[in-house]
């Protein structure tokens, strides 16, 4: 409910306004002076102030400025018995929503409050979304306590408020875009666009147009002018993932953008200027790419002003349980399943896996396992067979029973639970299969 504060030293007018406004469904409180208004604003959540211009202890026009400086989201509507242009202009400059004359404009008050209320609701909605985004992309949302990860987070926190270009390095799936978003939302660009481009997803002919835009007629199919991602990211952050895949002949244009903020659209002759921050990422060793002639050294040194190496999942084994639990809760909620924990066998198997795909691979495996699981705890049977029967675990050699259990599971999965067909494929009796299923606790 919208709360309105009426400030007027005329008690009868206050009472009348309070009654009229209350009947429209607003919560209303009233005071007779600026001093008591300050107290009300400090104690209550006020959305709109309806204030007289001439008050015993001050001027409503000047008080508007004070209110807007302390409480920017509050809308102020000024009422005056004697309207004049100078006061009206000053009131609007001081941040007033509107300025109306008492008596003559009484019929305008309710529609005016309605419009002010709409603005308040919209502002509150925006603030709520900004708060959600800030929480979603904060550094606290990056899960893990391993020293290697915490070291990377501390570096990112230090560089986030600056304008320095950043290069994020590390294997595929280590969370480079998550880091880039956290850096963006903790920088002065946080209320501007975060635009991402994966340089490996576009052909050599298309990536320049995608990045810098093009003019109508620049090439076949260019039927109209098109903004590039550089322009979309104006005053914000441009994240260039897999920058090692960028074509060599396009790299000087990116270098020019980094050095002086200028670029030219494809098919254009006019130079454009833009202010933005660039964060790049690569799973390749760019210094090796330089040595092989695939990447420019001058561009490397420009994007690598500040380099952050993200650790692989194998370097942060202690984070696997908390990451797995996080993904479990996320996908259990999405699929409306009451799966609350992971069994010890599951955690042991996950810790032994090689994780070539890092956190992204773990996330996908937990999603798949949640879909398959029927109990309230994630069981080993719901994991992929190669994780259940981990060949990389040299500390616990595979027993014949383990291989047999794994093979039976695989056959049951292949036949979609048809035990007769599974027994036929394995060339064993159906009674033997049922005995093995009971022995190994399979379904």
Secondary structure as GFF3:
##gff-version 3
##sequence-region A 1 443
A	DSSP	beta_strand	3	7	.	.	.	ID=ss1
A	DSSP	alpha_helix	11	23	.	.	.	ID=ss2
A	DSSP	beta_strand	27	31	.	.	.	ID=ss3
A	DSSP	alpha_helix	34	43	.	.	.	ID=ss4
A	DSSP	beta_strand	48	52	.	.	.	ID=ss5
A	DSSP	beta_strand	54	55	.	.	.	ID=ss6
A	DSSP	beta_strand	58	59	.	.	.	ID=ss7
A	DSSP	alpha_helix	60	70	.	.	.	ID=ss8
A	DSSP	beta_strand	75	80	.	.	.	ID=ss9
A	DSSP	alpha_helix	85	93	.	.	.	ID=ss10
A	DSSP	beta_strand	98	101	.	.	.	ID=ss11
A	DSSP	three_ten_helix	106	108	.	.	.	ID=ss12
A	DSSP	alpha_helix	109	136	.	.	.	ID=ss13
A	DSSP	three_ten_helix	139	141	.	.	.	ID=ss14
A	DSSP	alpha_helix	147	160	.	.	.	ID=ss15
A	DSSP	beta_strand	166	169	.	.	.	ID=ss16
A	DSSP	alpha_helix	176	185	.	.	.	ID=ss17
A	DSSP	beta_strand	194	198	.	.	.	ID=ss18
A	DSSP	alpha_helix	204	212	.	.	.	ID=ss19
A	DSSP	beta_strand	213	214	.	.	.	ID=ss20
A	DSSP	beta_strand	226	227	.	.	.	ID=ss21
A	DSSP	alpha_helix	229	232	.	.	.	ID=ss22
A	DSSP	beta_strand	237	241	.	.	.	ID=ss23
A	DSSP	three_ten_helix	243	245	.	.	.	ID=ss24
A	DSSP	alpha_helix	248	260	.	.	.	ID=ss25
A	DSSP	beta_strand	262	264	.	.	.	ID=ss26
A	DSSP	beta_strand	271	273	.	.	.	ID=ss27
A	DSSP	beta_strand	277	282	.	.	.	ID=ss28
A	DSSP	alpha_helix	286	291	.	.	.	ID=ss29
A	DSSP	alpha_helix	297	303	.	.	.	ID=ss30
A	DSSP	beta_strand	306	309	.	.	.	ID=ss31
A	DSSP	three_ten_helix	313	319	.	.	.	ID=ss32
A	DSSP	alpha_helix	320	334	.	.	.	ID=ss33
A	DSSP	beta_strand	341	342	.	.	.	ID=ss34
A	DSSP	alpha_helix	344	352	.	.	.	ID=ss35
A	DSSP	alpha_helix	358	372	.	.	.	ID=ss36
A	DSSP	beta_strand	377	378	.	.	.	ID=ss37
A	DSSP	three_ten_helix	380	382	.	.	.	ID=ss38
A	DSSP	alpha_helix	385	388	.	.	.	ID=ss39
A	DSSP	alpha_helix	400	414	.	.	.	ID=ss40
A	DSSP	alpha_helix	419	426	.	.	.	ID=ss41
A	DSSP	alpha_helix	430	440	.	.	.	ID=ss42
###
